[in-house]
Amino acid sequence: MLIMVIMSCSIQNRPGDDARQGFTLAEVLVAIAVAVLFGTAAFATNERLLLTLKAQRESTAATMMLQEQMEAFRSLTYGQVASNTVSATPSPSPASAADIVYNGTVSESQLGGITGTLSETITVSAYMDSSGNAPPTTSAQNQWIRNAAHPTGSLQSPSSSTLANYDLLKVDIQLSWTSANGRTRNREISSIFGKGNKGVGQ
């Protein structure tokens, strides 16, 4: 009987039994550190992914905005492309380059709208006359800027000559905005129009 009691006590008090019943403080701290490390990495990866998706949406919206503006120019006659005068009813059917600037686009809302950081510069310049001569650098161009200060456009550089007298006109549209990641981004498109209003390049 005494032998059985001694054996029972020996089994219950074997060294190492208490250690197998739970985790030590060091093990718990290591587990927490690993969990925090993986959680931080996952959060950072997710944040970068969201910024990338936003940047892609912005690029798509900018491309659509540029194409929308250029298609509006292609709907004008040659003389209308050269005009810097806003018509009496610029919307919904523009009758001059100035009307296109005045109206803006539907797609720009995806870039925060013209009242945000978005800025648009539209330049219509003489490209070549009938003799193949290039015009003066700045005197033969109309240039508008649209931004929060000028949502319907401001004519910054009116042409001092009649653009319609040239055989080729070049239209440049440039966009600039602050992206979701805080960086300034730019997109642009260009097209050359000949008399007959046919774009011959982009």
TORGUFI-44426 format. One record per residue (C-alpha): z negated, x negated, y. Coordinates in steps of 0.5 Angstrom, whole numbers, padded with zeros to 4 digits, always signed. Layout:
<recs>
ZXY;...
</recs>
This chain:
<recs>
+0000+0000+0000;-0002-0006+0005;+0005-0009+0003;+0009-0003+0005;+0005-0002+0012;+0007-0010+0013;+0014-0009+0011;+0015-0003+0016;+0012-0006+0022;+0016-0012+0021;+0023-0008+0021;+0021-0004+0027;+0019-0010+0031;+0025-0015+0029;+0027-0019+0035;+0034-0016+0038;+0033-0009+0037;+0031-0007+0045;+0037-0011+0047;+0042-0007+0043;+0039+0000+0046;+0042-0001+0053;+0045-0006+0058;+0042-0011+0062;+0042-0011+0070;+0047-0017+0070;+0052-0013+0065;+0051-0007+0070;+0053-0011+0076;+0059-0014+0073;+0062-0007+0071;+0061-0004+0078;+0064-0011+0081;+0070-0010+0076;+0071-0002+0077;+0071-0004+0085;+0076-0009+0084;+0081-0005+0080;+0079+0001+0085;+0081-0003+0091;+0087-0006+0088;+0089+0001+0086;+0088+0004+0093;+0092-0002+0096;+0098-0001+0092;+0098+0007+0093;+0098+0006+0101;+0103+0001+0100;+0107+0006+0096;+0106+0011+0101;+0108+0007+0107;+0115+0005+0103;+0116+0012+0102;+0115+0014+0109;+0120+0008+0111;+0125+0011+0107;+0125+0018+0110;+0125+0015+0117;+0131+0011+0115;+0135+0017+0112;+0133+0021+0118;+0135+0016+0123;+0142+0015+0119;+0143+0023+0119;+0141+0023+0127;+0147+0017+0128;+0152+0021+0124;+0150+0028+0127;+0151+0024+0134;+0158+0021+0132;+0160+0027+0129;+0159+0031+0136;+0163+0025+0139;+0169+0026+0134;+0169+0034+0136;+0171+0032+0143;+0177+0031+0147;+0179+0024+0149;+0177+0026+0156;+0171+0029+0154;+0168+0023+0151;+0170+0019+0157;+0166+0024+0162;+0159+0023+0164;+0158+0030+0167;+0153+0035+0164;+0157+0042+0163;+0154+0048+0166;+0153+0050+0158;+0152+0044+0154;+0149+0047+0148;+0151+0049+0143;+0158+0047+0144;+0158+0040+0148;+0164+0039+0152;+0163+0032+0155;+0159+0026+0152;+0153+0027+0157;+0153+0034+0154;+0151+0031+0147;+0146+0026+0150;+0143+0032+0153;+0143+0036+0147;+0140+0031+0142;+0139+0032+0135;+0136+0036+0129;+0134+0030+0125;+0130+0027+0130;+0124+0031+0129;+0123+0027+0122;+0122+0021+0127;+0117+0024+0131;+0122+0027+0136;+0124+0024+0143;+0117+0026+0146;+0114+0020+0141;+0116+0013+0140;+0123+0015+0139;+0128+0012+0144;+0136+0013+0144;+0141+0009+0148;+0148+0012+0148;+0154+0007+0151;+0161+0009+0152;+0165+0004+0154;+0172+0002+0155;+0175-0002+0150;+0182-0004+0151;+0188-0002+0156;+0195-0001+0154;+0197-0008+0156;+0191-0010+0151;+0187-0013+0156;+0179-0012+0155;+0176-0009+0161;+0170-0012+0166;+0164-0013+0162;+0159-0007+0165;+0163-0004+0170;+0167+0000+0165;+0162+0004+0161;+0157+0010+0161;+0150+0009+0159;+0145+0014+0157;+0138+0013+0155;+0134+0018+0152;+0126+0017+0151;+0119+0021+0152;+0121+0020+0160;+0128+0022+0159;+0128+0027+0154;+0135+0030+0156;+0138+0023+0158;+0138+0019+0164;+0145+0016+0166;+0143+0008+0167;+0150+0005+0168;+0155+0010+0171;+0162+0007+0170;+0165+0005+0176;+0172+0006+0174;+0176+0012+0170;+0175+0011+0163;+0180+0016+0161;+0185+0011+0164;+0184+0006+0158;+0187+0007+0151;+0181+0005+0147;+0174+0007+0148;+0168+0005+0144;+0162+0009+0143;+0155+0005+0141;+0149+0009+0139;+0142+0005+0138;+0136+0008+0136;+0129+0005+0136;+0122+0007+0134;+0115+0005+0131;+0115+0006+0124;+0109+0009+0120;+0107+0001+0119;+0107+0000+0126;+0113-0004+0126;+0119-0003+0131;+0125-0001+0127;+0132+0000+0130;+0139+0003+0127;+0146+0003+0130;+0153+0006+0129;+0159+0004+0133;+0166+0008+0133;+0172+0006+0137;+0176+0012+0139;+0184+0012+0141;+0188+0017+0145;+0188+0023+0141;+0181+0022+0139;+0181+0019+0133;+0176+0014+0131;+0179+0008+0128;+0173+0004+0126;+0166+0004+0125;
</recs>
